[in-house]
Amino acid sequence: MNFFGFFLVTEQATSHVVPFANTLEDAFSRKVGSYGNGVKTITVKLQLTDTVVDKRWQRRNKPKYLAGVREIKGHGLTARIEDALEFTVRPEFESVVNASSEAELAKALLPALKEVEPSVVDLKVPDFDSRKFLQDLATFLETAASRGASVH
């Protein structure tokens, strides 16, 4: 079973973040297998912390590929992940917090995705087209940003 998760790491979020994250998960959970057999789980963390507050972010949140089956536990839940690609995007804090629509949120996420793209591609995950995945994710965000309203 393939899985795409979009998780928030924040104390503040706009009302648009959770529905938009659900839309991303719905769109990409079905597509994970289309990029190859090397990844069955993709987790994207959305880090919303002020840069001034957290200078150590880049060292702690490098993209990683975890081969094999793992069990993760947190918040009273247990999940099984397999062949996981994990990376964090860190958009401009104020742009996300002040977003008044999903379109503005998508616009805020695009530069953050472009920033992390080289390090995700550099992972060289076996049997996984990370460039195509990232291109599809960027296209999804560009389409959402151009709609000017909801992506539903």
C-alpha positions as CSV (number, residue, x, y, z in Angstrom):
1,M,0.0,0.0,0.0
2,N,1.4,3.4,-1.0
3,F,1.0,6.5,1.2
4,F,1.6,10.2,0.9
5,G,1.5,12.3,4.1
6,F,1.6,16.0,4.5
7,F,2.2,16.8,8.2
8,L,2.4,20.1,10.0
9,V,5.1,21.1,12.5
10,T,3.7,24.3,14.0
11,E,1.8,26.1,16.7
12,Q,0.1,28.4,14.2
13,A,-1.7,27.6,11.0
14,T,-4.3,29.1,8.8
15,S,-7.7,27.5,8.4
16,H,-6.6,26.6,4.8
17,V,-3.6,24.4,5.8
18,V,-5.4,21.2,7.0
19,P,-7.9,21.0,4.1
20,F,-5.1,21.7,1.6
21,A,-2.9,19.0,3.2
22,N,-5.8,16.6,2.8
23,T,-6.2,17.5,-0.8
24,L,-2.5,16.9,-1.4
25,E,-2.7,13.5,0.4
26,D,-5.7,12.4,-1.7
27,A,-4.0,13.4,-4.9
28,F,-0.6,11.9,-4.3
29,S,-1.4,8.8,-2.3
30,R,-2.7,7.2,-5.5
31,K,0.3,8.3,-7.5
32,V,3.2,7.2,-5.2
33,G,3.6,3.9,-7.1
34,S,3.8,5.6,-10.5
35,Y,7.2,7.0,-9.7
36,G,8.8,3.6,-9.3
37,N,8.9,0.7,-6.8
38,G,11.7,2.1,-4.6
39,V,9.4,4.3,-2.4
40,K,6.1,3.2,-0.9
41,T,5.7,6.0,1.7
42,I,6.4,9.7,1.1
43,T,6.2,12.1,4.1
44,V,6.4,15.8,3.6
45,K,6.6,17.9,6.8
46,L,5.5,21.5,6.6
47,Q,7.7,23.3,9.1
48,L,6.1,26.6,10.2
49,T,8.5,28.2,12.6
50,D,10.1,31.6,12.5
51,T,13.6,31.5,11.0
52,V,14.9,33.9,13.7
53,V,13.6,31.4,16.4
54,D,15.1,28.2,14.8
55,K,18.5,28.6,13.2
56,R,19.3,24.9,13.6
57,W,16.5,23.7,11.2
58,Q,18.7,22.9,8.2
59,R,20.9,20.5,10.1
60,R,18.0,18.6,11.7
61,N,15.7,18.3,8.7
62,K,17.7,16.9,5.8
63,P,15.7,14.7,3.4
64,K,16.2,11.0,4.0
65,Y,15.3,7.7,2.5
66,L,14.6,4.8,4.9
67,A,14.7,1.4,3.2
68,G,12.7,-1.5,4.6
69,V,9.8,-1.7,7.0
70,R,9.7,0.4,10.1
71,E,7.2,1.0,12.9
72,I,6.8,4.5,14.1
73,K,4.9,5.5,17.3
74,G,3.7,8.9,18.4
75,H,0.7,10.6,20.0
76,G,-0.7,7.2,21.0
77,L,-0.7,5.8,17.5
78,T,1.5,3.2,15.7
79,A,2.1,3.2,12.0
80,R,4.0,0.9,9.7
81,I,6.0,2.5,7.0
82,E,7.9,0.9,4.2
83,D,10.7,2.3,1.9
84,A,10.0,5.8,3.1
85,L,11.1,9.1,1.5
86,E,10.9,12.0,4.1
87,F,11.6,15.6,3.6
88,T,10.6,19.0,5.1
89,V,9.6,22.1,3.4
90,R,9.9,25.4,5.2
91,P,7.9,28.2,3.5
92,E,8.2,31.8,4.7
93,F,6.4,31.8,8.0
94,E,4.4,35.0,7.5
95,S,3.2,34.1,4.0
96,V,1.6,30.9,5.3
97,V,0.2,32.3,8.5
98,N,-1.3,35.3,6.6
99,A,-2.6,33.2,3.7
100,S,-6.3,34.0,3.2
101,S,-6.9,31.2,0.7
102,E,-5.6,27.9,-0.5
103,A,-4.3,29.6,-3.6
104,E,-2.1,31.9,-1.4
105,L,-1.0,28.9,0.6
106,A,0.1,27.1,-2.6
107,K,2.0,30.2,-3.7
108,A,3.8,30.3,-0.4
109,L,4.8,26.6,-0.7
110,L,6.2,26.7,-4.2
111,P,9.5,28.5,-3.3
112,A,10.0,26.2,-0.3
113,L,9.6,23.2,-2.5
114,K,12.1,24.5,-5.0
115,E,14.6,25.2,-2.2
116,V,14.5,21.5,-1.0
117,E,14.3,20.0,-4.4
118,P,18.1,19.6,-5.0
119,S,18.7,17.8,-1.8
120,V,15.7,15.4,-2.4
121,V,17.1,14.6,-5.9
122,D,20.6,14.1,-4.5
123,L,19.3,11.2,-2.3
124,K,19.4,8.9,-5.4
125,V,16.6,6.7,-4.1
126,P,16.7,3.3,-5.9
127,D,13.9,2.8,-8.5
128,F,12.2,6.1,-7.8
129,D,11.9,9.1,-10.1
130,S,12.3,11.9,-7.6
131,R,12.5,14.5,-10.3
132,K,9.1,13.5,-11.8
133,F,7.5,13.4,-8.3
134,L,8.8,16.8,-7.5
135,Q,7.8,18.2,-10.9
136,D,4.2,16.8,-10.4
137,L,4.1,18.3,-6.9
138,A,5.2,21.7,-8.2
139,T,2.6,21.5,-11.0
140,F,-0.1,20.7,-8.5
141,L,0.9,23.7,-6.4
142,E,1.1,26.0,-9.4
143,T,-2.3,24.9,-10.5
144,A,-3.7,25.5,-7.1
145,A,-2.1,28.9,-6.9
146,S,-3.5,29.9,-10.2
147,R,-7.0,29.1,-9.3
148,G,-7.2,32.0,-6.9
149,A,-9.7,30.2,-4.7
150,S,-10.2,26.7,-3.6
151,V,-8.4,23.6,-5.0
152,H,-11.3,21.3,-4.2
